[in-house]
Amino acid sequence: MVGLLALLPQAPARAQAVDVAIVLAVDVSASVDAGEYGLQMRGVAEAIAHPTVTDAIEQGEVGAVALSLVQWSSDAEQAVVVPWTRIDGAASAQGLAARIWSAPRAFRFRGTKIGAALRFCFGHLDRAPFPAARRVVDLSGDGVNRGPPLLRETRAEAIRRGITVNGLPILSDEPRLGQYFQDWLIAGPGAFVIAADSFEAFRPAMVRKLVREIRGMPMVSKR
């Protein structure tokens, strides 16, 4: 009987659920030099493994989140650098952090097309292998959108899809970028902006941002 059962087709394993699926969308356009790139990637890696973040993950209803990292620049320059990974505590967070810290830079010499990056991230969320109660694009960058699609179009698309878009502007070169992200980028339930005054301030800003996104803290959305 055991041998006969072994020959029967096996039911597919159920996908493991998560509290939230987050795409970390990192700007690697020409305005980001090698040192600034390193500060961003190290900041993301250290934020994911930060005890405040892993505590927030473990305290969720499911106790797990799904994270993936996308690097973006111009029209057709978006790349999944770290694929979807389920994080359920400090050990898995540290493993993901190591992969992010060692990831190569995908692009370096082109412009800043935020709208194109968002559309890529929306599709990437649709392909996430983990069922999620909430879906978020966490976009960081140091400049404004430089061409189509317009952000009002991607904002409307995010709302239709039930996706929240949050922003982490880096204000080194564009002191008013925080207001720009607030007015044009963010979308969906509880959307918010947390700014970093410089690339050096990126890590603590990312920690605060991830904790809010993971906990799903109620905030008033502009959109």
C-alpha positions as MATLAB code, in Angstrom:
seq = 'MVGLLALLPQAPARAQAVDVAIVLAVDVSASVDAGEYGLQMRGVAEAIAHPTVTDAIEQGEVGAVALSLVQWSSDAEQAVVVPWTRIDGAASAQGLAARIWSAPRAFRFRGTKIGAALRFCFGHLDRAPFPAARRVVDLSGDGVNRGPPLLRETRAEAIRRGITVNGLPILSDEPRLGQYFQDWLIAGPGAFVIAADSFEAFRPAMVRKLVREIRGMPMVSKR';
ca = [
       0.000    0.000    0.000;
       2.814    2.393    0.878;
       4.449    1.730   -2.474;
       1.165    2.332   -4.290;
       0.624    5.632   -2.487;
       4.092    6.757   -3.489;
       3.068    6.451   -7.138;
       0.049    8.742   -6.766;
       0.440   12.403   -7.833;
       1.211   14.667   -4.915;
      -0.870   17.769   -4.199;
       1.140   20.972   -4.577;
       2.316   22.491   -1.317;
       0.335   25.525   -0.206;
       2.238   28.772   -0.588;
       3.242   30.197    2.764;
       1.364   33.385    3.607;
       2.966   36.626    4.788;
       1.679   39.769    6.473;
       3.028   42.031    3.713;
       5.003   41.746    0.473;
       7.442   44.638   -0.022;
       9.487   45.519   -3.100;
      12.534   47.555   -2.115;
      13.121   49.709   -5.218;
      16.599   51.282   -5.102;
      17.745   54.126   -7.386;
      20.988   53.298   -9.239;
      20.778   56.034  -11.903;
      23.732   58.163  -13.022;
      23.264   60.636  -10.155;
      24.180   57.897   -7.652;
      27.964   57.505   -7.486;
      29.784   54.402   -6.256;
      30.044   55.603   -2.674;
      26.379   56.578   -2.531;
      25.407   53.241   -4.058;
      27.330   51.452   -1.316;
      25.649   53.517    1.386;
      22.212   52.666   -0.022;
      22.816   48.935   -0.311;
      24.519   48.702    3.051;
      21.703   50.770    4.554;
      19.035   48.428    3.175;
      20.938   45.340    4.330;
      21.555   46.644    7.844;
      17.970   47.879    8.172;
      16.508   44.471    7.297;
      18.637   42.767    9.951;
      18.026   45.478   12.574;
      16.427   44.094   15.774;
      13.630   46.676   15.625;
      12.681   45.428   12.167;
      12.905   41.719   12.969;
      10.851   42.288   16.137;
       8.164   43.976   14.034;
       8.163   41.008   11.638;
       7.787   38.444   14.422;
       4.947   40.406   16.055;
       2.764   40.356   12.925;
      -0.362   38.239   12.595;
       1.468   35.698   10.426;
       4.916   36.545   11.765;
       6.535   36.697    8.327;
       7.024   39.116    5.430;
       8.170   38.741    1.820;
      10.925   41.030    0.548;
      12.566   41.502   -2.841;
      15.067   44.118   -4.030;
      14.828   45.841   -7.411;
      17.411   48.256   -8.804;
      16.142   50.839  -11.278;
      17.298   53.646  -13.513;
      15.935   54.537  -16.971;
      13.108   53.282  -19.238;
      14.016   49.608  -19.625;
      16.563   49.514  -16.822;
      14.964   47.664  -13.937;
      16.370   44.444  -12.500;
      15.354   42.030   -9.755;
      18.648   41.849   -7.896;
      17.355   39.792   -4.956;
      14.284   37.591   -5.623;
      11.306   37.120   -3.343;
      12.394   35.830    0.053;
      10.229   34.957    3.059;
      11.548   36.448    6.308;
      10.247   35.139    9.626;
      12.912   36.194   12.121;
      16.481   37.278   12.744;
      18.193   34.327   11.043;
      16.376   34.652    7.723;
      16.711   38.459    7.872;
      20.473   38.187    8.308;
      20.679   35.778    5.393;
      18.788   38.186    3.142;
      20.905   41.105    4.352;
      24.080   39.282    3.325;
      22.688   38.670   -0.167;
      21.706   42.323   -0.556;
      25.063   43.608    0.675;
      26.921   41.437   -1.843;
      24.586   42.128   -4.797;
      26.198   43.719   -7.878;
      25.074   47.041   -9.295;
      22.800   46.465  -12.287;
      23.013   49.921  -13.955;
      25.005   53.129  -13.539;
      24.941   55.587  -16.446;
      21.313   56.425  -17.260;
      18.478   58.700  -16.157;
      15.808   58.635  -13.461;
      12.527   57.118  -14.663;
      10.481   56.612  -11.510;
       7.273   55.862  -13.414;
       8.878   53.024  -15.369;
      10.356   51.640  -12.152;
       6.954   51.630  -10.463;
       5.284   49.750  -13.302;
       8.028   47.138  -13.193;
       7.531   46.773   -9.432;
       3.753   46.391   -9.812;
       4.294   43.428  -12.125;
       6.896   41.988   -9.774;
       4.386   42.131   -6.910;
       1.850   40.281   -9.057;
       4.381   37.447   -9.411;
       5.202   37.177   -5.704;
       4.948   33.507   -4.633;
       3.666   34.312   -1.131;
       0.017   35.331   -0.504;
       0.081   38.718    1.250;
      -2.551   40.709    3.092;
      -0.857   43.921    1.927;
       1.410   44.811   -1.007;
       3.909   47.684   -0.911;
       6.463   49.337   -3.179;
       9.147   51.017   -1.053;
      10.916   53.363   -3.504;
      14.060   55.303   -2.645;
      15.726   57.847   -4.902;
      17.578   61.152   -5.151;
      15.753   62.806   -8.068;
      12.441   63.527   -9.756;
      10.798   61.535  -12.541;
      12.423   62.344  -15.917;
       9.828   61.173  -18.393;
       6.824   58.978  -19.094;
       4.926   57.343  -17.633;
       3.739   60.290  -15.584;
       3.492   59.717  -11.853;
      -0.190   60.625  -11.821;
      -0.709   57.611  -14.103;
       1.290   55.190  -11.962;
      -0.350   56.540   -8.820;
      -3.795   55.813  -10.240;
      -2.625   52.367  -11.331;
      -1.332   51.572   -7.842;
      -4.682   52.495   -6.335;
      -6.558   50.316   -8.840;
      -4.291   47.375   -8.021;
      -4.570   47.836   -4.250;
      -0.845   48.548   -3.940;
       0.635   51.066   -1.509;
       3.580   53.139   -2.758;
       5.798   54.742   -0.107;
       8.785   57.009   -0.688;
      12.234   57.457    0.815;
      13.696   60.560   -0.869;
      17.391   61.328   -0.416;
      17.658   65.101   -0.163;
      21.376   65.624   -0.879;
      20.865   67.158   -4.348;
      17.128   67.923   -4.277;
      16.137   69.540   -0.950;
      12.474   69.707   -2.038;
      12.305   66.077   -3.117;
      10.392   65.095    0.002;
       7.505   67.361   -0.945;
       7.656   66.101   -4.538;
       7.348   62.498   -3.348;
       4.514   63.532   -1.040;
       2.627   65.312   -3.827;
       3.246   62.965   -6.763;
       4.698   59.572   -5.781;
       2.927   58.040   -2.836;
      -0.340   56.186   -3.315;
      -2.706   53.795   -1.621;
      -3.800   52.994    1.932;
      -1.586   54.560    4.601;
       1.001   55.815    2.094;
       3.776   57.962    3.565;
       7.169   59.577    2.977;
      10.215   59.341    5.230;
      13.139   61.457    4.011;
      16.882   60.981    4.478;
      18.837   64.239    4.535;
      21.825   62.486    2.955;
      23.001   59.062    1.826;
      24.710   58.735    5.217;
      21.288   59.102    6.871;
      19.737   56.432    4.661;
      19.997   53.458    7.054;
      18.074   54.916   10.034;
      15.418   56.263    7.669;
      15.039   52.798    6.125;
      14.692   51.202    9.570;
      11.840   53.558   10.469;
      10.215   53.046    7.089;
      10.332   49.248    7.200;
       8.892   49.152   10.717;
       5.920   51.257    9.616;
       5.364   49.156    6.515;
       5.608   45.855    8.361;
       3.318   46.897   11.186;
       0.821   48.478    8.815;
       0.552   51.440   11.141;
      -2.576   53.467   10.328;
      -1.624   56.746    8.694;
      -3.603   59.277    6.689;
      -2.976   58.863    2.968;
      -2.899   61.809    0.593;
      -4.227   59.660   -2.254;
];
